[in-house]
Amino acid sequence: MKRRSLDYKSAIKPVWCAGCGNYGVLTAVQRSLVGLEIPPENVVTVSGIGCSGRLSHYLNTYSLHGTHGRAVPTSVGVKAARPDLTVLTVGGDGDGLGIGGGHIPHAARKNADITYFLIDNRVYGLTKGQASPTTQRGETTKTSPYGAYEDTLSAVPIFLAYDVSFIARGNSADIAELETIVTAAIRHRGMSIVHVLTRCRTFGHQDLLSEKAAFKPLPSGHDRRDKLAALALSYSTEPVYTGIFYQVNKPTLEERLQADISKAESDTGGRPTPVEDLLKSFV
Ligand code: SF4
């Protein structure tokens, strides 16, 4: 049965502001799921707190809109328990790089096969416009009336340092390119992060139309295995490159755990160990 975007649209009407960049991300993800022909019942979407976290409400998949900054570890747990499902993770710049920033390196070490959309509008939109970890230095917000005095976190270089096995950047105004990137990210076996640059129309400062002119696809000859080249390209501001910066293959969490499960089964003769015995081993 050929599915349509409508099959991935939930009955809940989005409450995002008109012109919010999150609409573009939602459309790209829905189109990608159509192209990949993944049945909606085989997808779990886990999101954190923030306007972007509402995306899990609007996708017709199983979903969990959890606590602030905890979407990544929750997704890892879902994938560990049900490796047969496609696990999507959604959060904003505050959720992913502020409150939940410490979870990303540890998910990357496990190389859990999850796809994380980190939607970056450089501001806390849901709570009405406070400075976030990616607010540009000097930008005025509700909490930086004289301009943000802190330096700005650079997402892609951070993910490269963590050795996330698939790292890409897109922008929510180019839905066709974003769909291509999202599809490659979901297909990737291991942890993939798509850093989506977007706008908060209500509290943000970016003029997306002028930014759109600054975006450029990565050079066609870019070798995705070359981390140092990816690092140099990721820092470029004129242009701001989009596309897949880095992609390597390594064992996934599921493969690593399966080896341990097989060994434990052989050690115990396949008999489950009572929980009481496990607890006693810590006494
Ligand atoms: Fe989008 Fe900003 Fe409105 Fe939130 S406040 S829905 S991020 S435009």
Boltz pocket constraint, residues with backbone or C-beta under 6 A from the ligand:
constraints:
  - pocket:
      binder: B
      contacts: [[A, 15], [A, 16], [A, 17], [A, 18], [A, 19], [A, 20], [A, 21], [A, 22], [A, 51], [A, 52], [A, 121], [A, 125], [A, 126], [A, 199], [A, 200], [A, 201], [A, 202], [A, 203], [A, 204]]
      max_distance: 6.0
